[in-house]
Each structure stands twice: as C-alpha cells, then as structure tokens.
Amino acid sequence: AAGGTGDGPLLLVSALTALCQGSKAAAAVVASHPTFLLPPPDSPQAAERVAPPPPAVPAGSTAQQAQLYRMMAAMTQGARRGYARRSGPALEHHTVLGRAMRMGVPADDAAVVGTFANMGTRSKKDSDHATGGLRSQLGVYQVALNGLIKALITAGPGPRGRVMDWYRDAFLVNVGASAMRVDRSKVSKQTTLLNITATLLKLCEPFLTNEKKGALIDPDFVSAPEAHGGIYTAEGDDAVTRLAENPPPLSAPYSPKNSFIPQCFFFAARSIHLSIIPALDMHKQLQRHSSRMYHRAEERGDSGRTDPEFNQFLARTLTLEVTIFAPEFVTDYMTFCNTTSGLLLRISDDQLARMPEHFINDICDCVTMVSYGMPDSMRGADVGDVFKMVVKLLSPAQAKLVRNYNLRAKLGDVLHDLYLPPKSRRRDAVPSSVYSDPTTGGQPYLLSDKLAQETLAPSLLLLYGEVEHTGYYEKMTHRYKISELLRFLWESSEHRSAFSKISQDKDSFIKFANGLMNETNHQIAEAMEKLMEIRRVQVQMANTQEWASIPEDQRETIEERHSENEDNVKNTLQTLNKTLEMLGWLNTDDDIRRLFLLDEMVSRLVNMLFYVLQKLVGAKGLELKVDNPETYNFKPKDMLRDLCTIFANFAQSPEFCTECARSGYYDAELVLKAAKTCRKFNLLTPENMKSFEALSVSVEAASKEVEDLDELTADAPEEFLDPLLMTFMKDPVLLPTSDKYMDRSTITQHLLNDPTDPFNRKDLTIDMIQPAPELKERMDAWLDEKRKAAKK
C-alpha cells in the first residue's frame, strides 16, 4: 500500500530485482512493458484525464444504504480531482518504477502519524523507538529499491537509457514540486520524490568521493538541451534561473568524456531541488505551527504538551523527520552538497555563470536546516568545500554574479550557522568537525582559509548593506549574524590586514557606514516606541479590575497587538545591540575612525549618536522601565556603555567636536546626565570615562570657532552657499546633470540614499560629480579677505 513500507511493496521490489538480474530479462522489462515510461509530451494520451475510482461501498451495507452511498460519492466527485496521463500522480500510479518508488513514510498518512500520537506527553525514549522502527523499515525498503535500480542500470546501455529516461520524465512532470503551493493533481507524493533522490544519490556515490571519477562531471551538461532533455531549460514558464542574468552560451558542442556520470550527477541535483528542499521547508513550517500551538495553549493557561493541535503538528514533524533526517540519507545529501560546492569552485567563470541559481540556494538550505534540525548527523561530515564556495561567491570578484540579495544573505547565514565557532555565537550544537579545517590541525576555516583572510571582511561589510533589500524582519536577523561574524574576524590577527584594506576603499566603506547609521536611527526609534506601548499594556494588565472591565474582543485585540510588539522589539533590539557594539570596536582602529570623520560622514555620525542618547537618557526615560526587560533584549546600561564608548573614541577629534557644536541634536545637559549615569554604574573604563566627560568642554571651545566662522560668512555671496543647506561650502563640486554647485558632503549624503540629482531627479552617482577648483579659489580668497578685515 502507498501509505507505508509493509511486506507487500518490499516483495514487489524484490521480485522485480530478481527478475532483472539478467541483462536480457532487464531489457525485456524496460522495453516491452507498456507502462515503463509515461506517454510522450505531445501524444494524445498525455492529456487524457484519469478519474479516481469512487470509494467502495462498505461491506454489509443494505441496498438502500449502498444507493445512498453511491449518490454521495457522485455528489463529491468534483472534489476528487483527476490527473493527466502524463503527470506526477500518473508516474507513481501507472509506471513500474513509479509504483515501486511511491512507498515510504508519508507525513500525511493517519496510520503512520498515529505512531507519534500524543508525543508531547511521552518520553524521548518513546519518540526514538518509534522513529527507529520506521527508519528500519524504510531502510530495508530503500536498500531493495537501490538494488532494483542498480540491476537495471548495469543490465546494459538499453535498460540504463530507459531508466534515465524515466528519471527525466519524473523531473519534467514534477516541476511544480518546488512551488509555494503544490498542485497535487500534477505532482507526485513527497515519498515518491524523496525515494527518487535516495536512489540517485546512491548511483552518484562512486564518484562523489573519488577525485578522479568526480573530474568527469562535465558542468556543460546543464547548458546542453540534447543532454538534459529539458529539465534545465532556460526558456518558457519552466525556465531554470541561472546565476548570471545573461550567461555566455557554450563555445563548443557538449561532448563529455563520460556521459553517464554528469547525467547522473545533475539529475540528482535537480531531484534534491524537487524533493529534499520542499521537505525541509515543510519541516520548518510544521515546527513553527507546533511552537505556535504550544505557546497559545500556555497563554490560555492550559498545558502546551497536552494540547491536541500541538500534538498533531508534532506528530507530523516527527513523521517527516523519519525520512529527511535518517542518518545515512543525511550523509548522502551532505556529501553531495560538498561535491557540488567543489565543482563550483573548480569550473571557469563562464561555466559558473551558466549554473542554475538553485544549486547554491539548495546547498545553503540543506546545510543550514540540518545544522538546526539534526546537528549530530553532521558529525564527521566534510563540508570544507561548502565553506570555500560561500567565501568565493561573497568575494568582491563574484559580488555581481549572485544577483539575488536573499541568496547572498543566505550565504552569510551559512558562514554564521555552520562555521562560526560556538564561543562567538549563542548556538553550540554544531559539531566541531564541521567548522574545523582538518588540514591545519583543527583551526577554524574562518581563520585558516587564505581567500577568507583576504576578502571576507570587506565582503561582509558589503553584505551588511545589501541585506537591506531582504524582508524587514529578515534583514535584522541577517545583520545580527553578520555583526557576530565581523566581530570574530576583527579579533583574529589573520584578518587584520583585510580590515586595513577596508579603510582604503573609501566609497564602499561610506556606503556601509551610511546603511549602519540609517538602520540605527530607525531601530532605536521603533524600539523605544514599541517599548512604551508594551509598558502601557503591562500597566493596564496589572490593574486586574480595569483589565476585566474591557470587553473580551477588545482584550484579544490588545493582546495580539502586544504580542506583535514584543516580537518586534526582541528582533529590533537584538540587532541594535550588536550594531552599537560594532560601531564601538570598529572605531578603535585609527584608519576606520578617520573615515567616519570625513565631511560627508561626520554630521551623520554625530546626529545619530545624539539621537540615540536622547532616546536612552532623555526626558521619556522613565517610560522605558518595562517589566522583564531582558526578555526583550532591552539592556539600557549595556546600550549606554557602548554608546558612550563611541563618544569617547571620538571626543578628542576636532572634526567631531566641531560637528557637535553645529548639530541641533547636541545637548550639554544630556551629556552630563549620561556621564553621571556611566560613573554611577561604572560603565566605562577610566580612560574612556575621562574622554567622555571632557567632551562638553571641547564642544564648548569648538562652538566659539563655529560662531566666529558663521559671523565671517554671514554676508557671503549666494554662489558660495550650498543651495540645500544655505551654509558656506567647504568643498564645492559641480553636478553635471543640472549645472548646479553643492558642497561635496551634502551631495554625497544625498546620493547615498537617493541616486538622483536633487534639482531635476536625473540619475546621478557619486563618481559623476566634478570638482570646482575655480569656485573654491574664489571662496578661499574671499574668506581670507574677511579674516584680514576682522583682525584690523
């Protein structure tokens, strides 16, 4: 039966295997059987519809009951959708291999799911026993399946070709298996697709770990329609997206040294995309649902472990894990991921550009989800080439190749989730063998890899800005992980030279710093607003009499909004804390600190720092005293410490103090209040405390210089003034798109957020603006005359 792995299916596969041991018998089975393959795509039979048979009348029914049952069946016939003769369901119902492949452990089968009934109240031993029993049955069955496929493949070119044609058909009719919403009238069952992948991975086994045989994997297979038969088509509705937007065509006809090895390998890659990836995604969704049901029950005052809905989702999750986290299966597809990564490392840039984008996406999903779902299964796994591939694709040389920002963000997540040593992140379940380089005595790949030492620090700074284009909550998680990676690299001597190079790439660093400050302003504003809302609701709920007087529907609305605010604040403050930390340690480097003091950066920095300071210690500080602040990642003392450390780093810079004097956000009383708090709770080192307390004195001195300059330039000709800010320009430049002059710092800040001319909205980039030396000379001469006159 399709719903399990009992003796019937095993006997069928065993009988077929025995029959196909001889090459002539195998050839007869694949050649003469009328349903070994699906009807060709353009044949009349392909479009024929197959209607599922009506349910059988229950035994013992009377004539009247039978008639009523048939009437009900007729009325519901429309709900029982049929399928085409050439489709996923037809593959598993009407082909020999399909009928064999469809047996497994389906996560939607009531009998199988029942094995894990009420697992929330049962012991781990019970869960492991149930899982082990089902895996044992599945393992025996898959061994038999592998034996059947091997018998057919080794029976000669004819049977082998027919089997590979069947696999090709399986991928063509199941192209919709990776869709967000799967149409089950067109797609095979998940068990069928996972069994197909399991058999292909076993076929690939001989050349996945053999370097000589692996060299026969010809990457041009995916660009040769005559070889792949349409499963990697670059045209039409089913087009498979390539890494490059317009990859170069093949320079010569596809002519592999061995045709079977690349065919087998790239069939397996496609199969993983259509089976394991959707299954892992379903597993993630089931986990989210079960967690949600558990917490809802707890919030109602009920036991989450006994909640029926929680147990239902938990049972489906555990049922799915029987297959996708079976140790041997995990080892097989992890090995495949590493081999695929090695292939992507060794091929030419043109060949890499032609690779399907989903190869990289699938590798990221596989290794990341297994690291969370079954980390112990990764013990001893070789994923060194995965690391090297990620570093290569993130490097400046390949930055434009991976165009999908979500995919680039995933690459960063892989580095964090798998390769960042446990002491530098919260999760420590990943075995050390995963992130340690065996060729260097177990040193972390992040420290031992040469390309990582040269490129990873600037790559991650670039990525920090790019994840702005991912989802709202997603970008905060990505940036949190990137900041942890950067901190680890910063503290490692192997990466210090790369950080030094960062300061030499002024334009790239300015883009990173601008994104960092934009994000900080947004995060602190949103977090403080939500915290005040949370505090109001906490006070409201604490007054039991007032809370009980509110109608139930209004209480539910308030609670839902409160829960959303809590989740929002947790994510926002987690990222904000890391951002302030990063600003602190980055600016301990003299060269990087000088970049923040550039005219186009320093005003943004000063305004951002005082904006955050005002939110932390300003007049509304009392409203931020929420209950259990740690649960929201709200650590005001730590935030104030990190913020004031940044102030201390810049306090002795004349440019910084002058900009403080100019800033409308500067408040001497606020600085004094912050300094008192820091001293009270001993938040700063003695050296930083001294520098921070001296800031007000330095700003006061700078204010006199600013006032003197403002007085000198009060009657400056209009052509010397920045047309947006109406301030005396320091470094005038010409905008070629409008023939207007602006101060370089003003237009640079504008273009960082809006790449258009502010006067006519024409496209404009920073490299297009032109120096204005003649205007600068006239301005300097005018200012010298004003200064001479002032001294008389």
N, C-alpha and C positions, 0 to 999 in steps of 0.2 A: 504494500500500500504506500501511497505517496506521503502519508503522514508519519512515517517512521523508518526504522532501519531493521526491521524484523527479518526472519528467515526467508520469507518469500523473495524479496528483492535480491538478497545475497545469493540464493540458489539460482536466480535468473542470470546474474552476472557471472557466477561461477560456471554455469552451463555454457554460456556464450564464450567464456575464456577457454574452456576445454575444447569447444568446437573449433576455435580459431587458432589452435596451436600449430596446425599445419598450414603452410602458405596457400595451398590450393583451396582448402576449406575456408580460410580467412578471405581469400579473393572472391570465393563464391558468395559468402555472406554479404560483403560490401558491394559487390557488383550486381547480384541478382535480386537482392531484397528490394521490393518495390518502394519501401519507405525508409531506405537508409538515409536519403537526403530529402530535404524539403523541395517542393516544386520550384522551378526556376522563377526569378522575379517577374518576368514578362509573360509567363504562361497563364492560360485561362484558369488553371487550377489554383494559382497563387492567391487569387482574390476571392475564391469560394469561401462561404461562411460555414463554420461548423457550430451548430447549436448544441449546447449541453443537453444531455438527456434529462427528461423530467424525473424528479425524485420517485423512487419506487414506492408503491402503496404498501404501507406497513402490513406485515403478516398478521392474519387473524381479523382483518377488517371485514365488516359486513359489506354487502353490495352497495347499500346506501352510503356508508362511510367512504367506500372506495370512490364512488361517483363524486362525492363532495371533495375528496382529496384531489381528484383529477381537476375539478373545477378551480380549486385554489391554486393548483400548480399552473393551470393555464393563465390565470389572472396575474401571476407573478413571473410569467415567462420573460417579460421585458426586462426585469431586474437581473435575470440570469443571462448576462451578456455572452454572446458567442465570440468566436475568434476566426481569423482568416486562416486558410490552409498554410499560408506562409507567414508565420508569426512565432513569437516566443512560446505561447501555450501549445501551438501545433508541434513545435520542436520537441517538447517534452512528452507530448501525448501520442505522437504519430511517427516518431523515428526511433530506430533501435537504440542508438546511443542516448537519445533524449530520455527514453523510458528508464534507462539504467542510471542516468545522471540525476534524475529528479528525486531520488530517495535521500533523506537526510534528517536533520533535526530542525524543523520549521518553527520559528518563534511565534507563529500564529496558530499552531495546532493545539487544540484544547487538551488532548491526551498528554502531549509532551510537556506543555506548560504546567499541567497538573502535577508533574513530578516535583515542581518547586512551589507548590501551593503553601501559603502562609509561612513563607521562608523568613519573614520578618520576626517571627516568634520562635524560629528554630535555630539550632546551633550551626556554627560554621562547619562542624564535622558533618552534619546532615547535608549541607549545601555541597561540600566537597565530595561526599559519597554519591549524591545524585549526579553531579557533574561528571565524576569519574566513570560512573556506569554508562552514561550516554556517550561519553567520549570513546569509551572502549568499544561500544557497538559501532559508532561512526568510524573509528579507526580501522576495524576489521573490514567494514564495507568499502572504505576508500582504498585499502590495500587491494581488494578484489577488483575495484574499478581500474586502478593503476595497472594491474595485471592484464585486464582486458585490453586497455589502450596499447600497452606495450606489445601484446600479441599481435594486434592489428598493424601497428607501426612497423614491426620487424618482419612482417609477412612478405614484404616486397614493395617496390615503388607503387604498384597499383593500389593495394589496400591503404598504404600510407597516404597517397594522394587523396583518396576518398575520405579518409578520416580528417585530414586537414581541411578539405572542402566542407565537411560537416562543422568543424570549428568555425570556419569563416562564416558560414550561414548563421551560426549561433550568435556571432557578434553583430552581423548585419540586421537581424530581426530583433535584437535586444538593445539597439542603440538608445532606446528610451529608458534603459535601466538606471541611468545616472541622473535622470530628470528630478526636479524638486518634487513633483507629483507623478508617480509612476502609474501608467495606464495598464492595469493587469490584464486587459483583453489583448494586449500587444506584447507583453513582456513575460518571460519565463519566471518561475518562482525563484526566490533567493537561494534556496537549497540547490537548485539546478546550477545556477551561475557560480556558486561557491565550489561545487564539485568540479565544474569545468576548469576553474582556476587551479584547484588542487592537482588535477591530473596534468595540466600544462606545466605547473611548477616542477612536478616530478620528471617530466620529459626534459625540462631545462637543466635539471640537477647536474648531469655530467659535465656541462660547460660553464656552470656558474662559478665553480671554484677551481677550474682548470684554466690557467692563464693562456695556454697555447690554443685550446679549443675556444675560449672566450674571445680570442682575437679574430675569430671567424664570424663574429656578429657584425654584419655589414649595416651601418646606420642608414645607408641609402634605401633600404627596404621601405621605409615609411614614405618615401617620395616616388616610389615606383608602383603605379596602379596595377600594372600587369602582375606584380608580385603580391601586393596586399589585398587585391581584389575588391577594393572599396572601403575597407574598414578604417583606413586612414585618409579618406577622401578629403581634398582641400576645397571642394566645391559643393554647392547646394545646401539644403537645410541641415544635412548631417555632417557638414564640414567640420573637421577637427582643427581647432585653432593651433597655429604654430607659434613658437617663441617670438620670431621676428614678424613684423607686420607684413613685409613683402620679402620673404626669403628668396635667395637666388635659386634658380632651377638647377637640376642636375646638369653637370657639364659633360657627362657621358652616360650612355645607357647602363642600367643596373645590370651588373654582371658579377655576382658573388662567387667566391671560391667554393663555398658550400651553401646550397640553397635552403637546406632543412634547418640549420642552426638559426639563422636570422628569422626565418619564418616562425619557428617555434618560440623564439625569444620575444618577438614583437607581438605575437598572438597572446602570449602570457601577459605582456604589459597592458594590452587592451582589455584582457579579461579581468585583471586586477581593477581597472578603472570602472568596469561594469558590475563588479561583484563585491570585492572587499571594501572599496571606498564607500559605496552606499550602505553596506552593512555596518561599517564603523560609524557612519553618520547616524544611522538608526540607533545604534547603541548609545551614542551621545544624547540623542533626543529622549530615549527611554530613561536614561539616568536623570535627565533634567525633570521629566514628568514625575518619576518616583520621588525625587527630592522635594518637588513642589507639593505632592500629595502628603508626604510625611510632615512637612512644616505646616501645612494647612490644618492637619489633624491636631498637631501640637498647639497651634494657636487657638483652636476651638476648645482646648482643654482635654482632648482625647489622646489616646496613645497612638503615636505615629506607627509603631511596629505592628499594631493590630488593625490598622486602617485597611479596609478591603481594597480601595483603589491603589494605595501604596503597594500592597502585596501583589496586586495584579501586574503593575508595571515592573516590580522587582522580579517576578517570575518570568516575564517576557525578556527582561535584561539578562537574567542568568541563563535562560534557554539559548539566547543568541550567543552568549559567551562560550557555550559548549563548542561551537564551531570556530568562531573567529579568533578565539584565544587558546585553541588547542596548541600545546607547546610545539609539536612538530610542524604544524601549519604556520605558526608564527615564525619559527626558524626559517622555513622555506621562503616566506614572502619578505622577511627582513634581509635574507641573503640576496634575494632578487633585487631589492631596493639598493643594496650596496653595489651590486654588479652594475645596475643601470647607472648609478652615480659615477662609477669608474668609466663606463662607456662615455658619458657626457664630459668627463674630464679629458679623455684622450682624442676625441674627434676634432676636426677642424672647425673654425668659426662658422663657415658656411653650412657645414653639416649640423652644427648646433642650432643655427638659426632655423633650420627646417624641422627640428624636433617638435613633436606635439607638446603644447604647454602643459597638458595634464600629466605628463611624465613627472615633472618637478612637483606639481601640486600633489600628486598621489604619493610620492616619496615622503613629502612633508607630513601629509595626513597619516600615513602608515606609522612612521616612526614616532610622531608626537602622540597619537592616540594610544599606541601600545605602551608608550612610556607612562601614560596615566592609567590605562586600564589593566595592564598586565606587566608591570616593570620587571618582575623577577624573570619573565620569559626572555628578557633581553640579555641575561647574564651570559657572558662569553660570546655574544654576537659581535661580529666585525662590522662596524658602521663607520670606519675611518674614511672611506671614500665619500660617504654621505656628507661628512664634515667638510672635506675638501671641495666638494661640488658646491655646497652652500657658500663657502668663502669666495669661491671663484665667481659665482653668479652675482654676489653682492659687491664685488670689487668694482672700482671705477671703470675698468676696461670693459666690463659687461653690464654696466648700470643701465644702458639704454636698450639692452636686449630683452630683459624681463620687464615688459611694459605694464603688466598688471600689478597695481600697487598692493592689492590684497595678497597676491602671491609673494611679492617682495617682503611684505610684513611676515608672512608665514616662514620665510627663510630665517628671519631674525628670531622668530619664536623657537624654531628648531635649535638654533645655537643656544638659546637660553634653557630650554626644557631638557635637552639631552647633554649638552657639552659644558655647561657652566657647573663647576664643582659645587657640592652641596653647601659648603660653608658660605657661599656667595648668593644663595637663594634659599627660599623657605622650604622647598620640597627636596627631600633627600632619598627618595625611593629608587632612583635610577642607579643600577649597579655601577661601580667604579670602572669596570671593564668597558663600559660604553664610552665614557668621556676621556679615557686614558690611552695614550699612544704607546702600544707595546714596543715599538722600535726605539723609544727613548727611555725605557725603564719605567714606564707608567706616568710620565709627565702629561698633564692635560693637553689635549690637542690645541686648545686656545693659546697655549704657551709654546708648544713645540713646532707648530706648522709655520714654515717660512713665509708663505703668502699671507697668512693671517697676521703675522708680525708686521708685514709691510703695508697691508691695505685695510685691515679690519676696523681699526679705529676711525679713519675717515669714512669708511663705508657705513658704519653705524651712525655717525653724525648725519650723513646724508639721509639714511633711512629714517631717522628720528623726524625729519621734516616731511618725508614722503608719506608717512602713515597718516598724515592729516587728511588724506583722501580716502581713508577707510571709514568704517562706521563710527558713530560718536563714542559709544562705549568701547568699541574695539580699539580705537586709537589710543585710549588711555591705558588699556592692558598692554598693547604693543610698546608704548613709550615707557611704561614701568619696567618691562623686561629689557628694553634697550638700555635704560639707565643702569640697571644692575650689571649688564654686560660691560658697559663702558667703565663702570667703577672697578670691576675686576681687572680690566685691561690697564686702567690708569695706575693701579697699584702694582703692576707687573713690569719689571725692568725690561722685559723682552719687547714691550710696546712703547717705551718712552720715546724712541726716535720717531715713531709714526705720529705720536701726538705733537712732536715738534714740527713735523711737516704740515700738520693741520694749520698751524699759525701762519704758514707761508701761502696758503690758499685763502686769501682774504675774502673773495667773493663767496665761496662755498661756506666759509665759516659764518659770514654775516647772515646768510640765508638760514643756517641752523640756529644762530642766536636769536634772530628775529622770530622764528617759529617758537622757540623756547619761551621767549618773553610774552608773545601773544597768548600762548597756552597758559602761562602762569597767571596772567591777568584774568583770563576767562575762568580758570579753575577756582581762584580764590574768591571771585565774585559769586560764582554759582554755589560753591561750598558754604560760604557764610550765609547766603540767602536761605539755602535749604536747612542749615543748622538752626537758624532762627525759627523756621517753620516747625522743625522737629521739636524744638524746645516748647513752642506754644502748644503743640498737641500733647506733649508729655505732661505739661501742667494741667491741661484740660482733662486728660485721662486720670490724673492723680486725684482730681476732685470727683469722687465717685458719685456724689449726689448730682452734680452738674452734668456729668457724663451720662448718667442714667436718664436724665430728663430729655436728652436729644433723641429724636425718632430713630428707630433702628436703621432705616435706609440711609439716613444721613451719617450715622456712625460708621456704616460699612464704607461709604464714600470717603470719609475722613481716614479710615484705617487703610484703605487701598492707596490713597494719596501718601499717607505716612510711610507705608512700606516702600513705595516707589522712591520717595525722598531718601529713605535710609540706604537703599541700594545705590542710588545716585551718589550720595555723599561718600560712601565707602570707596567706590571706584575713583571718584574725583580726588579725594584726599590721599589715597594711596599713591596716585601718580604725582600729585603736588608735592608730597613729602620727598619723593625721590628727585623731583625737579630741583627743589631748593638745595637738597644735598649736592646734586650735581653742579649747580652753579657755584656752590662753595668750593668744592675740591678742584674744579676746572680753573678757578681764578687764583689758585695758589701758584699757578705757573705764570711767570712774568710775561712771556710772549703772548699767551692767550689773554691775559688781563689787558695787555696793550690793545688788543683787537676790540675789546669791549669799551675802550676809551676813545675809539675813533669818533670823529664828529657825527657820523651817521648812526652810531650806536649808543653813545653815552647818554643822550637825553632819554632814549627809550629805557635804558637800564635804570637810570635814576627815578623816572616816573613809576616804573614797575615796582621797584623796591619800596618806595614810599607808599604806593597804593596798597601793597600787601601789609606793610607795617601799620597803616591806618586801620585796615580790616582786623588786625590782630589785637592792637592795644588802643584803638580809638574809643570814642565815646560809647559805642554799642557793644563793647567787650563783655559786659555783664550778661547780655542776651545770648552769649555763646556757651554758657555753662549748662550744657546738656547732660542728662543722666548717662552714665556709662560711656564717656567719650571715646575710650579705647576701642569699643566695638565699631565705631565709625572711622577708625584710623585718624581721629582728631587728637593730635598731640601738640597743643599750643606752645608748650615750653620748648619742645624739640624744634618746632617751626620757627619760634622766635630766636632760638640759638643759631639755627642755620642761616636765618635772615641777617642777624646782626653780625655773624661771621663774615658774610659777604660785604656788609658795610665796612667792617674792619679792614678787609683786604684792600678796599679802595680808598679808605679815609685819608691816606697820605698822598693821593694823586691830585695834583692841582686841577686837572681837567674835570675830575669827578666833583670836587668841591665847588668849582665854578658853576657846573651844571646844576648842582643842588641849589645854589644861590638863585639860579634862573627859574627853577622848577616851581610851578604853582602848587605842587604836592608837598614841598618841604615844609615841615612844621617843627620848630626847635623844641617846643614843649613835648611833642610826640617822641622825639629822640631822647629827651631827658627821661621821660616816663619809661621808655624801653630800656634805657641804661640802668635805671633803678631796679627794674624787674630782673634784668640779667645779673646784676650784682647780688640781689636778694637771694636768688636761687642758684647762684654760682654757675651760670650757664656758659660763660666764656672763659677761655684761657686768660691768664693775667695780661699777656701781650695784646690779645685781641680786645680785652676789656679796656685797656688803656687807649688803644687806637679808636675804638668806637666812641668813648667818652670825649675824645679830642675832636671829633667830627664837627660838633657845633661851633667850636672856636674857629676851626679852619673855614667853615662855611661863612661865618660872620666876616672874616677877613676877605674872603672872596667876594662877598656881597658889595663891599666898598669898591672893588675893582669893576664889578659889573655895573654899578651905579655910575662910576666915572665914565665908562665906555658908552653907556646909554646916553649920558649927558653930552658926550662928544658927538655922537651920531644922531642926536635928536633932529637936527635940521639937514640930514644927509639927502642928497638928490634921490628922487624916487627910483632912478635906474640902479642905485646901489642897494636897494632893498629887495629882499625876497618877496615876490608877488603874493605868496600864500600866507606867510607869517608876518610880513611887513617888518622884518628885522634886518639889520645890517649884515650883508653876506660876508662869510669868511672865505669861501672858495666858489666863486661864481662859475657856472657852466651853462652851455647853450643846449637847448632842446631842439634838435634838427627837425622834429615833426611839427613844431609851431613857431620856431624862431624866437622863443622866449628864453630869458635868463632866469636861473634859480640857483639857490645855494645847493652845493653838492649834497650836503647832509639831508636837506629837505626832500629833494627829488629821490635820493636813494631810499629813504624810509618809505616814501610813497610807492615806489616801484616794487619794493619787497612784498607789498600786499595787493598792488594793482598795477599790472604791467602796461599801463596806458598813459599817454600824455594827459595831464590834468586839465589842459586848456581845450583840447579838441577830441579826447578819447581815442586818438590814433594809437596803434600798437607802438610801444616804446620799451626798450630794455636798457639796463644799466650800461652795457657796453656801447650803446649808441650815443650817449651824451658826450658832448665835446667841451674841452677846456676853453676858458675865455680869458687868455692872458692879457689882452689889451684892456679889457674892462677891469681886471684885477690890478693892473698897473695904475690906472686912473684912481681906483678906490684907495690903494695904498698911498698914493701921492696926496690925495685929498685928506686922508686921515693923518698923515704926517704934518701937514699944514695946520690941522686943527690942534694937534698936540703941541706944536710950537707956539701957536697963539695962546693956548691955555697956560703955558709956562710964563708968559710975559706979565 
